[in-house]
Amino acid sequence: RGLSTLNPRSLNLDGASNLLELECHGGSYSEINLMNLISLKKIDLSNTMSLNTAIDVSNLKNLTELNLSLTNVNQVTFPVDGGILSTLKLGP
């Protein structure tokens, strides 16, 4: 049973600095805090239409994949140096 079946409204993984991949599909999240997940390489929040906020991945220097397809994310803040992102999926 995944988290999305519990219908959480927010997701704060502040202490999970060693997490490498985050996949949360189809949840009812309206906010998510990714700032301190410095080891993340992959984020997939696809099919989370309730997510209608800005996403800040500016601290995630190891991020290579970001999937925000089928979400209502209205802004993404990337690392100033561009990072090493190789795959980006956005929009409905």
Secondary structure as the mmCIF struct_conf table of DSSP 4:
data_model
#
loop_
_struct_conf.conf_type_id
_struct_conf.id
_struct_conf.beg_label_comp_id
_struct_conf.beg_label_asym_id
_struct_conf.beg_label_seq_id
_struct_conf.end_label_comp_id
_struct_conf.end_label_asym_id
_struct_conf.end_label_seq_id
HELX_RH_3T_P HELX_RH_3T_P1 LEU A 3 LEU A 6
BEND BEND1 ARG A 9 ARG A 9
STRN STRN1 SER A 10 ASN A 12
TURN_TY1_P TURN_TY1_P1 ASP A 14 GLY A 15
TURN_TY1_P TURN_TY1_P2 SER A 17 ASN A 18
STRN STRN2 GLU A 21 GLU A 23
BEND BEND2 GLY A 26 GLY A 26
BEND BEND3 SER A 30 SER A 30
STRN STRN3 GLU A 31 ASN A 33
TURN_TY1_P TURN_TY1_P3 MET A 35 ASN A 36
TURN_TY1_P TURN_TY1_P4 ILE A 38 SER A 39
STRN STRN4 LYS A 42 ASP A 44
TURN_TY1_P TURN_TY1_P5 SER A 46 ASN A 47
TURN_TY1_P TURN_TY1_P6 MET A 49 SER A 50
BEND BEND4 THR A 53 THR A 53
STRN STRN5 ALA A 54 ASP A 56
TURN_TY1_P TURN_TY1_P7 SER A 58 ASN A 59
TURN_TY1_P TURN_TY1_P8 LYS A 61 ASN A 62
STRN STRN6 GLU A 65 ASN A 67
TURN_TY1_P TURN_TY1_P9 SER A 69 LEU A 70
BEND BEND5 THR A 71 THR A 71
STRN STRN7 GLN A 75 THR A 77
HELX_LH_PP_P HELX_LH_PP_P1 PHE A 78 PRO A 79
TURN_TY1_P TURN_TY1_P10 VAL A 80 ASP A 81
TURN_TY1_P TURN_TY1_P11 GLY A 83 ILE A 84
STRN STRN8 THR A 87 LYS A 89
#
